[in-house]
Amino acid sequence: MRAIIVPALSFLLSGCVAMTTSGTKESVLFSERETPAENAQAVLKPHNDLPVSMEFKCPDKVATLSTSYVVPLPPVIPVGFVNEKVAYLRVRMPEDMENAMAQTRVVTRQGAAMPLSAARQASRSVNHTGTVETTYALDKECGALNGGVLEVAGFSYNNKSYPPSQARLQHDARITAGIGWWPPALFNGGHSLSGRDGAAR
């Protein structure tokens, strides 16, 4: 038995590295001005009779990383510099609506306007039904959009006029923590924990 346990412990102490990370999982939600903040929604449909939807995607943020053999221990290394300083807005619509929706823009609380027509397209695809899905990269972190608005200008489509509309933006962040091991197969991967840090107001 000793001949089995000692080599096994030696392998654990020399070959297994434990890694812990902490950070935040973020989102940007939509709400109407008269709607309570807790009823905010992740997907916006500006007009119920049109197949148009908008949704923000926020890169997860990592704040710290620590590594050690077997059990996570200091030193804790700040790694916030690796985070993307960008917010992504995914828009789905019929392909023949792109020109009509071109004046849609995001306006921050400070008044900075970011029209989608000027934003970088991170991805774009069209499916067999003619629905186009475009992801726009906005030069603001998701947290900077809190209190701003998404404005959809008035437009005409299929001989019908649609009035301007807007939705208030609400930033939400949840604290996350993760534990992992290398090699991952030794402990069947890692585990993660998360807790709501509360929406920014």
HUPE-V886606 format. One line per field, one symbol per residue. ss: DSSP state (H for helix, E for strand, L for the rest). Layout:
ss->???
This chain:
ss->LHHHHHHHHHHHHHHLEEEEEEEEEEEEEEELLLLLHHHLELEELLLLLLLLEEEEEELLEEEEEEEEELLLLLLEEELHHHLLLLEEEEEEEEHHHLLLLLLLEEELLLLLEEEHHHLEEEEEEELLLLEEEEEEEELLLHHHHLLLEEEELLEEELLEEELLEEEEEEEEEEEEEEEEEELHHHLLLLEEEEEEEEELL
